[in-house]
């Protein structure tokens, strides 16, 4: 008895990319493209309707980005495995995507054979990481191990530590700017740096992190 084909949803705001992926996968009898979405919002609707086995997810799209789409999609269709397929391999993209629930992270220079195999593995719940992404994840794990005592000072500047403490205290950007006698734009930049360095998605996670690290009483 033949195994059932893996159903796939392609999410990318570029029609040529979606068409190219569909053409590549047309030669794979065990993978069936059941839908295409040009936005995060459309992806959520199709995921609810189609319940695909695997979703190929672009990260940077107008409106809802791939990270938020992944987070919401996993809530709508928990069984769907998300493969990020993007051109970006920086920490600020990798870690939020993994935290949001992505199983695999591939770059758009992946070969047709590698993409097809990653989809098959996703269908079995097996992750695949692009080499550069895997290297960053390993480096992060080593860094986390070396900082097991929770010492984050080497990661953040003294001013960023101040901002993190004030975030944890519930202060808004405007209030932080007033207390530190800087512009609100400067505060926003510090907040962005903090989230990026600590691989956190938003201010709430930053506040929780600070409390867990004992930075505020």
N, C-alpha and C positions, 0 to 999 in steps of 0.2 A: 504494500500500500504506500503510495507516494505521500510525502509530508506536505502539509498545506503551505502555500507560498506566504512569505512574510509580507504583510501589508505596510506600505510606506506613505507618509505624508511629507511633502517637500515644502519648506517655508523659506522663502527668499523674496525680497522686493524687486529683484531683477528678473524679468521674464526670460531673458536669454540664459541665465544661470539655471533656472528651473527647467527650461526646455533641454538644455544640455545634459543635465542630470538624468532627466527622463529618457533621453535618447541613449545615454550610456547604459542605463539599467534595463533597457528594453531587451537586451541580449541575455539577461539573467532570468531563467525560467522560474527560479525560486523566490523572486522578489517582484511584487506587484505594486506599482504606484497607484494609490487610490484617490489621491487628491493633491492639489497645489494651493498654496496660500501666499499672497503677496504682502501680508501684514500680520502682526501679532493677533490683532482682533479677529481677522478671518481664520487664522490658525486655530484659535480656541473654538470657534463655531464648528469648523470641520472636524476637529478632534472629538468633540462631543457627539457629532453625527456618525463619524466613521470608526471611532475607536481603533486607530491604527496601531500596529505592533511597534513600529519605529517611526520617529519623526526626525527629519534632517532640519536643523535649526540654524538660520543665519542669526548673527548677533546684532548688527547695527541696521535697524530698519526705521523708517519714519513712524512716528507714533509710539506704540508699545515696542520696546526693544526685546531682543531675544532672551535676555535674562529674566525679565518679568514675565514674558510669554511662557518660558519654561516653567517657572514657579506656578503659574496659574494652570498651565496645561497638566502638570503632574497632579494637581488637585482635582481636575475634571476627569482625567483619564490616567489613573495611577499605574496601569499596566503598560502604558506607552513608554518606550525607552527613547530618550532624547540624545541624538548625536549632534553636537555643535559642529557646524561646518563654516569656517570663517577664514578671513585673511589675517586676523589679529592674534598674536601670541603673547601679549603683554600680561603681566600679573593682574592689572585692573580689569581685564576681560576674563581670564582663565578662572580665577578663584570665585568670583560671583556666580559664574555659570555653573561650576561644580556644586557650589552651595545651594543653588536653585534647584538642583536635581538632575543635571545632565549626566548621563552615563559615560559618554565618550566625547573627546574634543579633537577634531581634525582640522587641518589647514587646507585651503582650497588648491594647494599644489599636490594634493593626494592623487595617486593614479586611479584609473577606473577599477582595476582589480582590487586595490587596497580599499577603496570605498565600498565595493560590493561585499568584500569580506568583513569589513567593519559592521555593515548592516546585518549580515548573517550572525555575527557574534552578538550584536545588540539584541537580536531576536532570542538569543540564548541567555541574555543578561550578562554578557561578558564585556567589560570596558576595553576601549582601544584609545590610546593617546598618541598624538603626533610626537615624534622624538623630542622636539624642542619643548613641548608642553610637559612631557614626562620628566624631562630634566629639571624644569622649574618646580614641579610637584615634589620630586626627590629632594631638591635643595630646600624647599620649604619644610619638608618633614625633618630633615637634618637640623634645620634652624630651630624648629619647634622643640626637638629633642634637647638641643643644647641650651634652650631657654626654658626648660621644664619648670624652673622655679618661678616663672612668671615675670622675669625681669624684662620689661619692654623698653627701658630707657635707651638702649643702643639703637632701637628702631626709630624712636621719635625724638625730635628736638625738644629743648626745654620749653619753648613756646607752644609746641604742639601738645606737650604734656599738660600745660596750663589749660589749653582749649579743651582737651579731653576731659579734664576734671570738671570744667564748667558745664560741658555737655551733660555729664553724668549728674550734675547738680540741677539739671533741668533748665539751664539758661538758654535763651534763644540767641541767634546770631547777633541780633541788635544789642542785646544785653551784654553779650561777651565782648562785642566791639567797644561798648561804653566802659566796661571794667578794665579792658586792656589798653584803652586809648588808641585804638586802631580803627581802620575803616571796616565796614561790614564786608566789603569785597575781600579784604585780607583775611577775615575770619572764614569766609567761604572757602578760600584757597587752603587754609590750614585744615579745615574739616575734610576737604577732598583728599588732602595728603594723608591724613590720619586713616581714613577709610581705605585708601589704596594700600598703605603700608601694612595695615593690620588685616587686610583682606576681608573687610566688613561691608555689608550692603547699604546700611543707612545709619542715621544718628541713634536710633533705638538700639541697634546691635552694639554701637560704640559705647552707649551708656551702660548697657548690661555688661560689656567687657570690662569697663572701668570698675564697676562695682565688684565683679568677680576677682579682679586683680587687686582689690583693696586700695584703689587709688582715692576713694572717697569713703567717708565714714557714714 
